[in-house]
Amino acid sequence: MTLPAAYLVVYEVGNDYHCGCCRRTWTEVDTLEFDSPEAAVEYAENVRKGADDRKVTAIYKLLNEKPVYEN
């Protein structure tokens, strides 16, 4: 049995206008747990198919979930 692992998910949010004259596009990150790399890819594909205006641009598996700094 495989335990879930933490992944850093990077999103691009907005309407794909990068020029700045209209609504802009920005980057957001989130930490999520997935059972496998395949589950992470499936999540990214489902977000892309979704109705909101964000897409996953990268997913990184975290080797250490503990923060280097925490306030």
C-alpha positions in Angstrom: 0.0 0.0 0.0 1.4 3.4 -1.0 0.9 6.4 1.3 -0.1 9.7 -0.2 2.7 12.1 -0.9 2.7 15.9 -0.9 3.0 17.7 -4.2 3.5 21.4 -5.0 0.9 22.4 -7.6 1.5 25.6 -9.7 -1.4 27.2 -11.4 -1.7 30.0 -13.9 -4.9 31.9 -13.1 -6.6 34.5 -15.3 -7.8 34.8 -18.9 -4.5 34.3 -20.8 -4.0 38.1 -21.4 -0.4 38.8 -20.5 -0.2 42.3 -21.9 -1.5 44.1 -18.8 -4.2 46.1 -20.6 -6.9 43.7 -19.7 -7.4 41.3 -16.8 -4.0 39.9 -16.1 -2.7 36.4 -15.6 -0.9 35.5 -12.4 0.6 32.4 -10.7 -0.7 30.7 -7.6 0.6 27.6 -5.7 -1.0 25.0 -3.5 0.3 21.9 -1.7 -1.9 18.8 -2.3 -1.5 15.1 -1.5 -1.9 12.5 -4.2 -1.6 8.7 -4.0 0.6 8.5 -7.1 2.2 10.7 -9.9 -0.5 9.4 -12.2 -3.2 10.8 -9.8 -1.5 14.2 -9.9 -1.5 14.2 -13.7 -5.2 13.2 -13.7 -5.9 16.2 -11.3 -4.1 18.5 -13.7 -6.1 17.3 -16.6 -9.4 17.7 -14.7 -8.5 21.3 -13.7 -7.8 22.0 -17.4 -11.2 20.7 -18.4 -12.9 22.7 -15.6 -15.0 25.8 -16.1 -12.9 28.2 -14.1 -10.0 30.2 -15.6 -7.0 28.5 -14.1 -4.7 25.8 -15.4 -2.0 23.7 -13.9 1.4 24.6 -15.3 3.6 22.3 -13.1 3.4 19.8 -10.3 6.5 18.9 -8.2 6.7 16.1 -5.7 7.9 17.4 -2.3 10.7 15.5 -0.8 10.3 17.1 2.6 6.9 18.4 3.7 8.3 20.3 6.8 8.9 24.0 6.2 12.4 25.5 6.3 10.8 28.5 8.0 7.5 28.9 9.7 6.3 31.9 11.6 
